[in-house]
């Protein structure tokens, strides 16, 4: 094999310790030629090297220079432009590993010579490799049918993308549909999101209710997702929510729930006679829309290929029961914020009336801010939106109960933006509203005695209703693969407007990324020698990229998923797996070259 060598002095940083002429004398008989450059990575020198390589046409190339982590991509590009396979190039790091760490020049020369020989022997065993060109799949999967997921889905669909929308519930809209009023302007939440949901239902967006992701593998442009969908027995694109089925159902198993969108019939499988083996089809006969009810639906698993996955699963509230001193889960009339949102909703359990469990209006309501937020024992960060919805509660309570006293127990007040401040300003100007500041939740205790009492420091205040504003938990665990993007409050607490803006930003980001039509994949791919493979299956459980599968009893590597990490190679007891570019033969040759030349310089004495 014709092998050439390029020596880069790195503007004197390498030649300060490694004498080029002495090194050249040692290796000149081992290769076809060797040339020195002062700064091989500069634009001018790169062009000179390309012209040199076009003339010399080596089959293999060794570059004595800095770390490959620094300039490997530049030198591979140089090789490609000169018509040399970039995987027939070896870089020897004689700057960081020799010149910068070796004081003695004689020892530096020996070390450079040893490392060169290792690279040379390896290069002799290398074979040209070629990058894979993989067509990009530009279908997009969105996980989560809340405000972020819906906004992203409808806009990506409008941009011409095929979109899968995966929702774990049997409804869309997330938590927003429970907010009859949203801050800062008290607009109608369902009114805002309902047209968006209708737009999704009337499009060709592939909607999956009662669905979850069971497995993900791949990378951006080529992600394989296994989706499990459980039946809902109603076609959401056909049901008109007329509720004709409700009246005829003998077990009340079918119902149109007003606080869920879209407003379609929903079946309780535990109560439905048909789904429990009895002969009942009264709802189907009463339904004015053919095929709106589908008792024949079954659970199904789909293997879908997409190019990217947008994770829009929203937030969860901290479990208030872990703070028993605040009475949640122990005493009636103690609610967390989402439960209170439902009470305020005209479609909620009390039709929007604020009443106690005794069905009387409360005379005093306590709202406790920062429950678990700004707390080192729970969530050390601010949940950002709690103050805004708490003072929204204040405004709604005052409108409906003009004589009710409202107490806000706050740790900090966070009201960003001019619009948000308006609700706070109205609250503090209200003579029946008080804001009390506490330092720690340990200063607060809620006990049910003759009434619901809030103990704050040395004071006891009788309250009829307590509303807790819990910390917002946006933590999410997703597969660590390329091509997954987070959007909305799954990233961090966000207002609805911020969530919409973030979803639109991710839409723009994805549309830009999908301008490319193919992915260029590195060729370091594991290969199985089936003459040696014992089919033990160890590689199946070791591969972090799920690139190894069992196909009819035969282990198979999916090349498009393999990232060349080499874990399967190391774990195979039969030594049946090799990695292109890192074969046993290449690595052993490199080690042998190093050991032989180390022995040569050890017993050969002075190399000069």
Helices and strands as residue ranges (DSSP letters): E 3-8, H 20-27, G 28-30, E 33-37, H 43-56, E 60-65, H 68-81, G 86-88, E 89-93, I 95-99, H 105-125, E 132-135, E 140-143, H 147-158, E 163-166, G 176-178, H 189-201, E 206-208, E 211-219, E 222-229, H 244-248, E 254-256, E 265-267, G 274-276, H 282-286, E 300-306, E 308-311, E 316-317, G 320-322, G 324-326, E 334-336, H 337-344, E 364-371, H 386-400, E 405-410, H 418-428, E 433-437, G 441-443, E 444-448, E 452-456, E 459-463, E 465-470, E 472-473, E 484-486, G 488-490, H 496-513, E 518-521, E 526-528, H 538-542, E 548-551, E 554-557, H 567-571, E 577-579, H 584-604
